[in-house]
Amino acid sequence: MAPKKINLAEKLGAFSDHWNPRIVGTYNGNEVRVAKVSGEFVWHSHTETDELFLVLSGELTMHFRDRTEILKPGEFIVVPRGTEHKPAATGECQMMVMDAEGTSNTGEVKDANLTRATLEKI
Amino acid sequence: MAPKKINLAEKLGAFSDHWNPRIVGTYNGNEVRVAKVSGEFVWHSHTETDELFLVLSGELTMHFRDRTEILKPGEFIVVPRGTEHKPAATGECQMMVMDAEGTSNTGEVKDANLTRATLEKI
C-alpha cells in the first residue's frame, strides 16, 4: 500500500496546547511529531535518542549549557543524545520534532506538568 | 559541545544541480539531506531504509504503483522500505529528505546519470 502525505499545518491546526507533541508519522523507528510551544521548558536530556527540531513558524530558543541557538522558520537543529538542552519560545513557535519511537519529551526528567509518557497519534 | 543550527535555504542556495542530494546533518543513524529536483526520476525502492520527503518549495509528485501523491510546501511523506516509488516535479521542487546513513538515492537501481554512491556533505 502506498503511503499518504501529511500536511504539517493541518495537523498543527488540530490542537492548541503547548509542550504537548503529537505523533504524525513514523520513519525508521523514529516518530515524526508536531508541537506548539511557548514560554520556558525544563532542562533535560535524552540518553537513547538524538532529537531533531525543525521550526515551522515563530522562533525557538534552544539553550545549551555552553551556548544558546535561536532558530527561525526553515532552520533545524539536531540535539545529540545525552546533551542537556532547554527549549524556550517568546510567543508561539510551531515545529516538527523527531525522536526515537516511544521516547518521552522530557527525556530523563519527570515533570508532573510537562512529561508525556505516551504521545497521542493524530 | 552544543550543536549548531542549520538553515535549509542557505544550504539549498549552495548548489543548483538537480537530483543530487547533499547531506546537511545526521540524526539517529540517518542523514538529513536537501535536494533540488525537476523532471522525472527513476522507479526504485530502498530495501534498507524508509525515506522521508518534506517539500520546502515547488511541488513534488510521488508516483507509486497504485497511486500518485502530490505534495506542496509543508507536506511530507514517508516511503516505507521496499516500496517502489518514482519522484517527479514540474518545475523545480526543493525538499528535505531523510535516509539511513550511506544509502543511495536510487536504492536498488543503478543508473549512470542519477545514482550517487556517496553524497557530498555541505
gemmi code that builds the backbone of each chain (N, CA, C; Angstrom):
import gemmi

chains = {
    "A": [
        ("MET", (0.848, -1.211, 0.000), (0.000, 0.000, 0.000), (0.877, 1.252, 0.000)),
        ("ALA", (0.583, 2.138, -0.902), (1.329, 3.396, -0.953), (0.982, 4.256, 0.263)),
        ("PRO", (1.968, 4.968, 0.775), (1.716, 5.826, 1.936), (0.973, 7.098, 1.537)),
        ("LYS", (0.440, 7.794, 2.521), (-0.244, 9.061, 2.264), (0.585, 10.227, 2.779)),
        ("LYS", (0.473, 11.353, 2.107), (1.191, 12.539, 2.550), (0.545, 13.105, 3.814)),
        ("ILE", (1.335, 13.870, 4.553), (0.878, 14.527, 5.776), (1.098, 16.027, 5.617)),
        ("ASN", (0.067, 16.802, 5.919), (0.178, 18.259, 5.888), (0.437, 18.763, 7.314)),
        ("LEU", (1.607, 19.348, 7.519), (2.012, 19.747, 8.878), (1.077, 20.805, 9.460)),
        ("ALA", (0.695, 21.807, 8.665), (-0.174, 22.877, 9.166), (-1.544, 22.336, 9.566)),
        ("GLU", (-2.026, 21.388, 8.781), (-3.324, 20.777, 9.099), (-3.261, 20.040, 10.441)),
        ("LYS", (-2.177, 19.308, 10.657), (-2.018, 18.582, 11.931), (-1.880, 19.568, 13.088)),
        ("LEU", (-1.122, 20.642, 12.869), (-0.930, 21.638, 13.932), (-2.236, 22.363, 14.238)),
        ("GLY", (-3.115, 22.444, 13.254), (-4.394, 23.116, 13.456), (-5.376, 22.301, 14.283)),
        ("ALA", (-5.019, 21.054, 14.571), (-5.947, 20.157, 15.268), (-5.842, 20.254, 16.790)),
        ("PHE", (-4.899, 21.055, 17.290), (-4.770, 21.195, 18.750), (-4.180, 22.558, 19.055)),
        ("SER", (-4.273, 22.964, 20.323), (-3.784, 24.296, 20.665), (-2.913, 24.336, 21.909)),
        ("ASP", (-2.786, 23.226, 22.624), (-1.994, 23.273, 23.854), (-0.489, 23.250, 23.571)),
        ("HIS", (0.263, 23.760, 24.519), (1.710, 23.892, 24.355), (2.469, 22.744, 25.040)),
        ("TRP", (3.661, 22.468, 24.502), (4.564, 21.455, 25.061), (3.904, 20.087, 25.131)),
        ("ASN", (3.042, 19.805, 24.174), (2.371, 18.509, 24.127), (2.416, 17.980, 22.693)),
        ("PRO", (3.549, 17.385, 22.317), (3.741, 16.949, 20.924), (2.737, 15.866, 20.528)),
        ("ARG", (2.380, 15.861, 19.261), (1.553, 14.796, 18.685), (2.380, 14.042, 17.642)),
        ("ILE", (2.104, 12.768, 17.515), (2.791, 11.934, 16.523), (2.017, 11.974, 15.208)),
        ("VAL", (2.716, 12.311, 14.124), (2.039, 12.407, 12.830), (2.645, 11.479, 11.771)),
        ("GLY", (3.684, 10.727, 12.164), (4.275, 9.791, 11.214), (5.380, 8.995, 11.865)),
        ("THR", (5.799, 7.930, 11.209), (6.944, 7.162, 11.698), (7.920, 6.969, 10.557)),
        ("TYR", (9.211, 6.936, 10.920), (10.279, 6.833, 9.934), (11.451, 6.091, 10.569)),
        ("ASN", (11.813, 4.937, 10.044), (12.972, 4.174, 10.525), (13.054, 4.073, 12.052)),
        ("GLY", (11.939, 3.745, 12.672), (11.942, 3.584, 14.129), (11.896, 4.882, 14.906)),
        ("ASN", (11.629, 5.957, 14.198), (11.509, 7.265, 14.844), (10.097, 7.803, 14.632)),
        ("GLU", (9.715, 8.709, 15.522), (8.416, 9.364, 15.380), (8.594, 10.767, 14.825)),
        ("VAL", (7.785, 11.094, 13.828), (7.689, 12.474, 13.360), (6.579, 13.108, 14.188)),
        ("ARG", (6.921, 14.150, 14.904), (5.965, 14.803, 15.799), (5.781, 16.264, 15.396)),
        ("VAL", (4.658, 16.844, 15.765), (4.497, 18.298, 15.652), (4.165, 18.825, 17.037)),
        ("ALA", (4.602, 20.057, 17.302), (4.356, 20.648, 18.617), (4.210, 22.150, 18.493)),
        ("LYS", (3.407, 22.701, 19.419), (3.328, 24.148, 19.619), (3.954, 24.422, 20.981)),
        ("VAL", (4.834, 25.386, 21.027), (5.484, 25.686, 22.301), (5.458, 27.192, 22.544)),
        ("SER", (5.499, 27.545, 23.823), (5.530, 28.955, 24.218), (6.026, 29.012, 25.653)),
        ("GLY", (6.917, 29.937, 25.940), (7.468, 30.038, 27.285), (8.666, 29.119, 27.470)),
        ("GLU", (8.921, 28.762, 28.713), (10.143, 28.014, 29.046), (9.833, 26.538, 29.304)),
        ("PHE", (10.670, 25.671, 28.801), (10.562, 24.245, 29.103), (11.555, 23.924, 30.227)),
        ("VAL", (11.824, 22.665, 30.486), (12.781, 22.283, 31.537), (14.095, 21.809, 30.918)),
        ("TRP", (15.163, 21.937, 31.679), (16.434, 21.335, 31.292), (16.280, 19.821, 31.323)),
        ("HIS", (16.710, 19.158, 30.255), (16.654, 17.696, 30.238), (17.585, 17.175, 29.149)),
        ("SER", (17.747, 15.854, 29.127), (18.482, 15.223, 28.026), (17.845, 13.869, 27.753)),
        ("HIS", (18.161, 13.318, 26.592), (17.630, 12.013, 26.195), (18.820, 11.074, 26.017)),
        ("THR", (18.872, 10.011, 26.807), (20.039, 9.127, 26.689), (19.936, 8.202, 25.490)),
        ("GLU", (18.706, 7.990, 25.004), (18.543, 6.958, 23.970), (18.167, 7.475, 22.593)),
        ("THR", (18.146, 8.785, 22.440), (17.792, 9.304, 21.109), (18.370, 10.691, 20.871)),
        ("ASP", (18.814, 10.931, 19.639), (19.034, 12.298, 19.189), (17.646, 12.931, 19.054)),
        ("GLU", (17.604, 14.241, 18.982), (16.314, 14.911, 18.831), (16.457, 16.009, 17.780)),
        ("LEU", (15.573, 15.953, 16.791), (15.621, 16.937, 15.709), (14.462, 17.923, 15.863)),
        ("PHE", (14.765, 19.206, 15.782), (13.751, 20.267, 15.847), (13.823, 21.069, 14.551)),
        ("LEU", (12.716, 21.149, 13.837), (12.633, 21.985, 12.633), (11.553, 23.034, 12.866)),
        ("VAL", (11.940, 24.294, 12.863), (10.983, 25.364, 13.140), (10.138, 25.654, 11.907)),
        ("LEU", (8.812, 25.717, 12.101), (7.865, 25.982, 11.014), (7.300, 27.392, 11.087)),
        ("SER", (7.086, 27.900, 12.297), (6.663, 29.292, 12.470), (7.113, 29.774, 13.841)),
        ("GLY", (7.237, 31.102, 13.975), (7.729, 31.649, 15.241), (9.225, 31.432, 15.382)),
        ("GLU", (9.666, 31.453, 16.616), (11.114, 31.400, 16.870), (11.362, 30.480, 18.062)),
        ("LEU", (12.331, 29.610, 17.929), (12.672, 28.676, 19.007), (14.038, 29.029, 19.581)),
        ("THR", (14.082, 29.197, 20.886), (15.361, 29.408, 21.561), (15.792, 28.086, 22.180)),
        ("MET", (16.960, 27.598, 21.779), (17.444, 26.344, 22.346), (18.673, 26.645, 23.201)),
        ("HIS", (18.465, 26.507, 24.510), (19.577, 26.732, 25.437), (20.390, 25.455, 25.593)),
        ("PHE", (21.696, 25.600, 25.543), (22.620, 24.536, 25.925), (23.427, 25.067, 27.094)),
        ("ARG", (24.150, 24.205, 27.775), (24.893, 24.662, 28.945), (25.981, 25.660, 28.565)),
        ("ASP", (26.492, 25.565, 27.334), (27.594, 26.447, 26.939), (27.229, 27.469, 25.868)),
        ("ARG", (25.968, 27.437, 25.398), (25.624, 28.336, 24.304), (24.110, 28.310, 24.077)),
        ("THR", (23.613, 29.298, 23.378), (22.197, 29.335, 23.011), (22.073, 29.519, 21.505)),
        ("GLU", (21.154, 28.778, 20.898), (20.883, 28.937, 19.478), (19.447, 29.435, 19.317)),
        ("ILE", (19.225, 30.369, 18.414), (17.874, 30.851, 18.125), (17.516, 30.441, 16.707)),
        ("LEU", (16.438, 29.667, 16.584), (16.050, 29.123, 15.283), (14.805, 29.819, 14.745)),
        ("LYS", (14.867, 30.156, 13.475), (13.729, 30.748, 12.769), (13.139, 29.715, 11.805)),
        ("PRO", (11.995, 30.015, 11.208), (11.377, 29.056, 10.277), (12.350, 28.619, 9.168)),
        ("GLY", (12.377, 27.339, 8.887), (13.294, 26.805, 7.881), (14.658, 26.447, 8.451)),
        ("GLU", (14.787, 26.533, 9.762), (16.049, 26.143, 10.401), (15.800, 24.944, 11.313)),
        ("PHE", (16.782, 24.040, 11.339), (16.657, 22.879, 12.227), (17.930, 22.695, 13.025)),
        ("ILE", (17.789, 21.915, 14.098), (18.961, 21.560, 14.900), (18.781, 20.121, 15.358)),
        ("VAL", (19.881, 19.382, 15.420), (19.841, 18.025, 15.962), (20.582, 18.042, 17.299)),
        ("VAL", (19.857, 17.764, 18.361), (20.462, 17.696, 19.699), (20.926, 16.257, 19.905)),
        ("PRO", (22.237, 16.036, 20.009), (22.724, 14.662, 20.157), (22.273, 14.038, 21.488)),
        ("ARG", (22.098, 12.740, 21.497), (21.691, 12.057, 22.733), (22.655, 12.419, 23.866)),
        ("GLY", (22.114, 12.596, 25.045), (22.954, 12.903, 26.199), (23.275, 14.372, 26.381)),
        ("THR", (22.888, 15.196, 25.427), (23.207, 16.627, 25.511), (22.075, 17.385, 26.220)),
        ("GLU", (22.402, 18.017, 27.318), (21.391, 18.780, 28.039), (20.922, 19.967, 27.203)),
        ("HIS", (19.631, 20.179, 27.198), (19.077, 21.314, 26.453), (17.791, 21.774, 27.113)),
        ("LYS", (17.448, 23.009, 26.855), (16.219, 23.592, 27.400), (15.578, 24.458, 26.328)),
        ("PRO", (14.508, 23.969, 25.701), (13.815, 24.756, 24.677), (12.995, 25.879, 25.324)),
        ("ALA", (12.851, 26.968, 24.603), (12.039, 28.091, 25.066), (11.552, 28.867, 23.846)),
        ("ALA", (10.479, 29.620, 24.035), (9.977, 30.443, 22.936), (9.279, 31.671, 23.490)),
        ("THR", (9.563, 32.813, 22.877), (8.839, 34.039, 23.179), (7.723, 34.122, 22.146)),
        ("GLY", (6.494, 34.061, 22.581), (5.401, 33.912, 21.628), (5.319, 32.452, 21.227)),
        ("GLU", (4.382, 32.137, 20.353), (4.215, 30.729, 19.988), (5.149, 30.318, 18.862)),
        ("CYS", (5.739, 29.163, 19.029), (6.571, 28.561, 17.985), (5.959, 27.218, 17.611)),
        ("GLN", (5.848, 26.976, 16.300), (5.345, 25.689, 15.822), (6.496, 24.940, 15.165)),
        ("MET", (6.587, 23.666, 15.453), (7.735, 22.927, 14.919), (7.426, 21.466, 14.648)),
        ("MET", (8.293, 20.890, 13.819), (8.321, 19.448, 13.603), (9.474, 18.926, 14.458)),
        ("VAL", (9.247, 17.812, 15.134), (10.253, 17.243, 16.031), (10.389, 15.767, 15.706)),
        ("MET", (11.590, 15.230, 15.803), (11.769, 13.784, 15.641), (12.512, 13.208, 16.838)),
        ("ASP", (12.008, 12.084, 17.296), (12.597, 11.340, 18.413), (12.443, 9.852, 18.119)),
        ("ALA", (13.275, 9.022, 18.753), (13.095, 7.573, 18.628), (11.718, 7.208, 19.161)),
        ("GLU", (11.112, 6.195, 18.558), (9.765, 5.771, 18.946), (9.676, 5.481, 20.444)),
        ("GLY", (8.626, 6.012, 21.062), (8.345, 5.694, 22.459), (9.111, 6.496, 23.482)),
        ("THR", (9.924, 7.466, 23.021), (10.711, 8.240, 23.990), (9.922, 9.458, 24.462)),
        ("SER", (10.162, 9.816, 25.724), (9.434, 10.918, 26.360), (9.956, 12.266, 25.906)),
        ("ASN", (9.088, 13.261, 25.944), (9.503, 14.618, 25.554), (10.430, 15.282, 26.566)),
        ("THR", (10.430, 14.782, 27.830), (11.327, 15.370, 28.829), (12.516, 14.460, 29.140)),
        ("GLY", (12.725, 13.432, 28.315), (13.897, 12.581, 28.486), (13.976, 11.979, 29.877)),
        ("GLU", (15.093, 12.232, 30.546), (15.356, 11.616, 31.840), (14.645, 12.334, 32.977)),
        ("VAL", (14.070, 13.482, 32.702), (13.415, 14.283, 33.740), (11.928, 13.927, 33.799)),
        ("LYS", (11.422, 13.781, 35.009), (9.981, 13.566, 35.167), (9.383, 14.829, 35.768)),
        ("ASP", (8.445, 15.405, 35.054), (7.820, 16.643, 35.493), (6.313, 16.460, 35.385)),
        ("ALA", (5.637, 16.621, 36.503), (4.203, 16.324, 36.558), (3.402, 17.096, 35.514)),
        ("ASN", (3.867, 18.293, 35.178), (3.105, 19.127, 34.242), (3.531, 18.971, 32.786)),
        ("LEU", (4.717, 18.470, 32.568), (5.265, 18.507, 31.210), (5.507, 17.141, 30.574)),
        ("THR", (5.820, 16.143, 31.399), (6.192, 14.847, 30.833), (4.993, 14.147, 30.191)),
        ("ARG", (5.191, 13.719, 28.954), (4.169, 12.934, 28.254), (4.725, 11.531, 28.088)),
        ("ALA", (4.266, 10.640, 28.962), (4.792, 9.276, 28.939), (4.460, 8.622, 27.602)),
        ("THR", (3.255, 8.858, 27.135), (2.893, 8.419, 25.790), (2.324, 9.615, 25.049)),
        ("LEU", (2.476, 9.601, 23.765), (2.031, 10.733, 22.951), (0.852, 10.309, 22.088)),
        ("GLU", (-0.035, 11.244, 21.883), (-1.200, 10.962, 21.040), (-0.787, 10.943, 19.568)),
        ("LYS", (-1.357, 10.013, 18.843), (-1.167, 9.975, 17.383), (-2.348, 10.695, 16.741)),
        ("ILE", (-2.058, 11.641, 15.876), (-3.161, 12.328, 15.199), (-2.950, 12.277, 13.693)),
    ],
    "B": [
        ("MET", (29.883, 19.431, 23.442), (29.745, 20.609, 22.574), (28.310, 20.718, 22.064)),
        ("ALA", (27.778, 21.880, 22.211), (26.413, 22.110, 21.727), (26.392, 22.106, 20.200)),
        ("PRO", (25.329, 21.563, 19.627), (25.224, 21.526, 18.159), (24.869, 22.898, 17.591)),
        ("LYS", (25.065, 23.046, 16.301), (24.696, 24.299, 15.634), (23.469, 24.101, 14.766)),
        ("LYS", (22.693, 25.157, 14.632), (21.511, 25.083, 13.782), (21.925, 25.090, 12.307)),
        ("ILE", (21.023, 24.579, 11.480), (21.222, 24.534, 10.031), (20.074, 25.274, 9.365)),
        ("ASN", (20.415, 26.162, 8.450), (19.404, 26.892, 7.680), (19.222, 26.197, 6.327)),
        ("LEU", (18.039, 25.647, 6.102), (17.810, 24.838, 4.896), (17.963, 25.659, 3.619)),
        ("ALA", (17.422, 26.879, 3.601), (17.504, 27.721, 2.389), (18.960, 28.064, 2.068)),
        ("GLU", (19.728, 28.305, 3.111), (21.148, 28.629, 2.902), (21.867, 27.433, 2.267)),
        ("LYS", (21.599, 26.249, 2.767), (22.232, 25.049, 2.201), (21.770, 24.837, 0.756)),
        ("LEU", (20.488, 25.051, 0.511), (19.967, 24.866, -0.851), (20.536, 25.899, -1.814)),
        ("GLY", (20.906, 27.054, -1.289), (21.481, 28.100, -2.126), (22.912, 27.818, -2.552)),
        ("ALA", (23.500, 26.786, -1.986), (24.912, 26.487, -2.253), (25.130, 25.616, -3.492)),
        ("PHE", (24.055, 25.180, -4.112), (24.203, 24.351, -5.319), (22.973, 24.520, -6.195)),
        ("SER", (23.076, 24.065, -7.449), (21.956, 24.282, -8.367), (21.574, 23.042, -9.172)),
        ("ASP", (22.355, 21.983, -9.072), (22.026, 20.809, -9.893), (20.871, 20.007, -9.301)),
        ("HIS", (20.209, 19.261, -10.174), (19.021, 18.507, -9.790), (19.342, 17.035, -9.512)),
        ("TRP", (18.521, 16.433, -8.662), (18.631, 15.004, -8.328), (20.008, 14.663, -7.759)),
        ("ASN", (20.578, 15.595, -7.032), (21.892, 15.356, -6.423), (21.862, 15.857, -4.973)),
        ("PRO", (21.309, 15.040, -4.079), (21.122, 15.465, -2.688), (22.459, 15.745, -1.999)),
        ("ARG", (22.422, 16.688, -1.079), (23.573, 16.965, -0.208), (23.199, 16.633, 1.232)),
        ("ILE", (24.177, 16.197, 1.989), (23.960, 15.871, 3.402), (24.198, 17.119, 4.244)),
        ("VAL", (23.210, 17.470, 5.059), (23.348, 18.674, 5.881), (23.247, 18.385, 7.383)),
        ("GLY", (23.052, 17.128, 7.738), (23.003, 16.788, 9.152), (22.841, 15.290, 9.338)),
        ("THR", (23.044, 14.827, 10.567), (22.805, 13.414, 10.871), (21.926, 13.331, 12.115)),
        ("TYR", (21.098, 12.304, 12.147), (20.145, 12.121, 13.241), (19.895, 10.629, 13.424)),
        ("ASN", (20.246, 10.089, 14.580), (19.975, 8.672, 14.893), (20.352, 7.717, 13.756)),
        ("GLY", (21.519, 7.895, 13.187), (21.957, 6.983, 12.135), (21.350, 7.265, 10.776)),
        ("ASN", (20.702, 8.410, 10.663), (20.115, 8.816, 9.388), (20.754, 10.118, 8.913)),
        ("GLU", (20.672, 10.334, 7.623), (21.174, 11.582, 7.063), (20.022, 12.533, 6.759)),
        ("VAL", (20.184, 13.775, 7.171), (19.268, 14.833, 6.747), (19.876, 15.406, 5.475)),
        ("ARG", (19.134, 15.355, 4.404), (19.627, 15.798, 3.100), (18.745, 16.912, 2.556)),
        ("VAL", (19.291, 17.717, 1.671), (18.464, 18.658, 0.908), (18.700, 18.369, -0.566)),
        ("ALA", (17.667, 18.608, -1.364), (17.781, 18.339, -2.798), (16.912, 19.299, -3.587)),
        ("LYS", (17.371, 19.578, -4.798), (16.560, 20.277, -5.789), (16.239, 19.269, -6.877)),
        ("VAL", (14.990, 19.197, -7.261), (14.618, 18.226, -8.281), (13.739, 18.893, -9.321)),
        ("SER", (13.790, 18.340, -10.526), (12.969, 18.839, -11.627), (12.899, 17.755, -12.686)),
        ("GLY", (11.710, 17.519, -13.226), (11.559, 16.460, -14.223), (11.292, 15.118, -13.565)),
        ("GLU", (11.622, 14.067, -14.269), (11.272, 12.708, -13.843), (12.484, 11.969, -13.290)),
        ("PHE", (12.325, 11.264, -12.206), (13.377, 10.406, -11.675), (13.097, 8.972, -12.161)),
        ("VAL", (13.754, 7.997, -11.573), (13.532, 6.604, -11.987), (12.719, 5.861, -10.926)),
        ("TRP", (12.020, 4.832, -11.358), (11.377, 3.913, -10.419), (12.458, 3.198, -9.626)),
        ("HIS", (12.305, 3.159, -8.304), (13.282, 2.438, -7.483), (12.679, 2.189, -6.103)),
        ("SER", (13.372, 1.387, -5.307), (12.984, 1.210, -3.906), (14.244, 1.045, -3.078)),
        ("HIS", (14.100, 1.207, -1.787), (15.220, 1.068, -0.849), (14.885, -0.089, 0.088)),
        ("THR", (15.714, -1.117, 0.069), (15.379, -2.264, 0.934), (15.760, -2.021, 2.388)),
        ("GLU", (16.689, -1.096, 2.613), (17.228, -0.948, 3.974), (16.848, 0.347, 4.681)),
        ("THR", (16.018, 1.151, 4.055), (15.637, 2.392, 4.732), (14.271, 2.891, 4.280)),
        ("ASP", (13.520, 3.434, 5.217), (12.378, 4.264, 4.859), (12.965, 5.554, 4.288)),
        ("GLU", (12.146, 6.327, 3.595), (12.645, 7.583, 3.040), (11.590, 8.660, 3.290)),
        ("LEU", (12.038, 9.760, 3.895), (11.128, 10.867, 4.222), (11.395, 12.029, 3.280)),
        ("PHE", (10.346, 12.559, 2.693), (10.426, 13.729, 1.809), (9.570, 14.845, 2.404)),
        ("LEU", (10.171, 15.992, 2.666), (9.420, 17.164, 3.135), (9.611, 18.274, 2.107)),
        ("VAL", (8.519, 18.705, 1.486), (8.622, 19.723, 0.435), (8.759, 21.115, 1.060)),
        ("LEU", (9.751, 21.865, 0.562), (10.028, 23.220, 1.055), (9.562, 24.279, 0.066)),
        ("SER", (9.688, 23.995, -1.219), (9.163, 24.910, -2.243), (8.855, 24.113, -3.495)),
        ("GLY", (7.958, 24.657, -4.324), (7.554, 23.925, -5.522), (6.609, 22.791, -5.164)),
        ("GLU", (6.545, 21.818, -6.037), (5.568, 20.735, -5.885), (6.236, 19.413, -6.260)),
        ("LEU", (6.052, 18.427, -5.421), (6.642, 17.109, -5.677), (5.542, 16.105, -6.015)),
        ("THR", (5.705, 15.429, -7.134), (4.782, 14.352, -7.491), (5.448, 13.031, -7.133)),
        ("MET", (4.808, 12.258, -6.279), (5.377, 10.964, -5.906), (4.491, 9.869, -6.465)),
        ("HIS", (5.026, 9.187, -7.469), (4.274, 8.091, -8.067), (4.517, 6.805, -7.293)),
        ("PHE", (3.452, 6.074, -7.034), (3.535, 4.710, -6.514), (2.863, 3.827, -7.553)),
        ("ARG", (3.040, 2.533, -7.432), (2.468, 1.645, -8.447), (0.946, 1.704, -8.455)),
        ("ASP", (0.350, 2.025, -7.305), (-1.118, 2.009, -7.227), (-1.750, 3.387, -7.055)),
        ("ARG", (-0.902, 4.443, -6.948), (-1.479, 5.757, -6.660), (-0.405, 6.817, -6.823)),
        ("THR", (-0.818, 8.065, -6.947), (0.125, 9.178, -7.007), (-0.242, 10.199, -5.943)),
        ("GLU", (0.758, 10.732, -5.260), (0.526, 11.790, -4.276), (1.238, 13.048, -4.761)),
        ("ILE", (0.586, 14.189, -4.634), (1.217, 15.460, -4.993), (1.409, 16.267, -3.718)),
        ("LEU", (2.665, 16.615, -3.433), (3.000, 17.295, -2.185), (3.350, 18.756, -2.439)),
        ("LYS", (2.792, 19.624, -1.612), (3.092, 21.056, -1.645), (3.964, 21.412, -0.440)),
        ("PRO", (4.490, 22.640, -0.405), (5.332, 23.038, 0.729), (4.629, 22.811, 2.071)),
        ("GLY", (5.360, 22.268, 3.030), (4.792, 21.981, 4.339), (4.144, 20.608, 4.412)),
        ("GLU", (4.293, 19.823, 3.353), (3.755, 18.462, 3.356), (4.900, 17.468, 3.241)),
        ("PHE", (4.751, 16.346, 3.978), (5.787, 15.316, 3.892), (5.157, 13.960, 3.652)),
        ("ILE", (5.998, 13.019, 3.218), (5.546, 11.643, 3.047), (6.698, 10.735, 3.448)),
        ("VAL", (6.371, 9.614, 4.063), (7.389, 8.618, 4.386), (7.146, 7.413, 3.491)),
        ("VAL", (8.107, 7.117, 2.633), (8.015, 5.956, 1.757), (8.634, 4.776, 2.503)),
        ("PRO", (7.830, 3.777, 2.854), (8.375, 2.652, 3.618), (9.405, 1.865, 2.805)),
        ("ARG", (10.380, 1.283, 3.501), (11.390, 0.462, 2.814), (10.703, -0.585, 1.943)),
        ("GLY", (11.273, -0.801, 0.772), (10.734, -1.827, -0.113), (9.607, -1.356, -1.015)),
        ("THR", (9.139, -0.129, -0.813), (8.025, 0.380, -1.612), (8.532, 1.095, -2.863)),
        ("GLU", (8.147, 0.606, -4.008), (8.570, 1.256, -5.258), (7.960, 2.644, -5.369)),
        ("HIS", (8.783, 3.584, -5.774), (8.302, 4.956, -5.949), (9.114, 5.637, -7.037)),
        ("LYS", (8.523, 6.677, -7.597), (9.184, 7.451, -8.641), (8.871, 8.921, -8.417)),
        ("PRO", (9.828, 9.681, -7.905), (9.603, 11.114, -7.701), (9.652, 11.857, -9.033)),
        ("ALA", (8.900, 12.936, -9.106), (8.896, 13.785, -10.295), (8.482, 15.191, -9.882)),
        ("ALA", (8.834, 16.166, -10.706), (8.432, 17.537, -10.408), (8.288, 18.320, -11.702)),
        ("THR", (7.211, 19.099, -11.791), (7.044, 20.043, -12.895), (7.589, 21.361, -12.388)),
        ("GLY", (8.635, 21.857, -13.001), (9.322, 22.997, -12.422), (10.208, 22.513, -11.297)),
        ("GLU", (10.897, 23.425, -10.644), (11.831, 22.989, -9.597), (11.122, 22.816, -8.254)),
        ("CYS", (11.459, 21.749, -7.584), (10.981, 21.485, -6.227), (12.190, 21.368, -5.312)),
        ("GLN", (12.131, 22.047, -4.183), (13.203, 21.949, -3.188), (12.666, 21.194, -1.987)),
        ("MET", (13.483, 20.297, -1.454), (12.974, 19.482, -0.353), (14.054, 19.029, 0.606)),
        ("MET", (13.593, 18.667, 1.795), (14.430, 17.993, 2.779), (14.117, 16.507, 2.655)),
        ("VAL", (15.149, 15.673, 2.713), (14.977, 14.232, 2.545), (15.734, 13.539, 3.668)),
        ("MET", (15.195, 12.443, 4.173), (15.944, 11.655, 5.146), (16.043, 10.212, 4.696)),
        ("ASP", (17.254, 9.664, 4.852), (17.549, 8.278, 4.518), (18.536, 7.749, 5.557)),
        ("ALA", (18.595, 6.427, 5.716), (19.625, 5.847, 6.579), (20.996, 6.223, 6.041)),
        ("GLU", (21.946, 6.416, 6.949), (23.298, 6.820, 6.561), (23.882, 5.872, 5.518)),
        ("GLY", (24.470, 6.467, 4.483), (25.200, 5.685, 3.493), (24.352, 5.060, 2.407)),
        ("THR", (23.037, 5.309, 2.421), (22.186, 4.688, 1.399), (22.109, 5.568, 0.150)),
        ("SER", (21.990, 4.891, -0.990), (21.976, 5.580, -2.279), (20.629, 6.232, -2.568)),
        ("ASN", (20.663, 7.294, -3.363), (19.416, 7.974, -3.735), (18.543, 7.167, -4.693)),
        ("THR", (19.147, 6.192, -5.390), (18.348, 5.371, -6.305), (18.110, 3.955, -5.762)),
        ("GLY", (18.425, 3.751, -4.491), (18.138, 2.461, -3.863), (18.783, 1.314, -4.596)),
        ("GLU", (17.948, 0.356, -5.026), (18.440, -0.878, -5.644), (18.779, -0.688, -7.121)),
        ("VAL", (18.407, 0.441, -7.673), (18.633, 0.693, -9.096), (19.965, 1.403, -9.297)),
        ("LYS", (20.714, 0.971, -10.282), (21.948, 1.673, -10.626), (21.734, 2.384, -11.955)),
        ("ASP", (21.888, 3.679, -11.938), (21.679, 4.492, -13.129), (22.885, 5.403, -13.287)),
        ("ALA", (23.542, 5.292, -14.414), (24.805, 6.006, -14.624), (24.669, 7.510, -14.416)),
        ("ASN", (23.497, 8.057, -14.726), (23.328, 9.505, -14.625), (22.759, 9.975, -13.289)),
        ("LEU", (22.149, 9.080, -12.562), (21.407, 9.524, -11.376), (21.949, 9.004, -10.048)),
        ("THR", (22.535, 7.823, -10.058), (22.948, 7.216, -8.791), (24.118, 7.963, -8.168)),
        ("ARG", (23.969, 8.304, -6.903), (25.052, 8.922, -6.137), (25.484, 7.908, -5.081)),
        ("ALA", (26.579, 7.223, -5.380), (27.035, 6.183, -4.452), (27.395, 6.802, -3.113)),
        ("THR", (28.035, 7.956, -3.171), (28.279, 8.715, -1.945), (27.760, 10.133, -2.182)),
        ("LEU", (27.374, 10.758, -1.109), (26.792, 12.094, -1.202), (27.734, 13.102, -0.567)),
        ("GLU", (27.742, 14.290, -1.138), (28.577, 15.355, -0.580), (27.939, 15.897, 0.706)),
        ("LYS", (28.787, 16.193, 1.675), (28.314, 16.871, 2.893), (28.586, 18.355, 2.738)),
        ("ILE", (27.589, 19.170, 2.958), (27.804, 20.625, 2.862), (27.340, 21.294, 4.144)),
    ],
}
model = gemmi.Model(1)
for chain_id, residues in chains.items():
    chain = gemmi.Chain(chain_id)
    for i, (resn, *xyz) in enumerate(residues, 1):
        res = gemmi.Residue()
        res.name, res.seqid = resn, gemmi.SeqId(i, " ")
        for name, pos in zip(("N", "CA", "C"), xyz):
            atom = gemmi.Atom()
            atom.name, atom.element = name, gemmi.Element(name[0])
            atom.pos, atom.b_iso = gemmi.Position(*pos), 0.0
            res.add_atom(atom)
        chain.add_residue(res)
    model.add_chain(chain)
structure = gemmi.Structure()
structure.add_model(model)
structure.setup_entities()
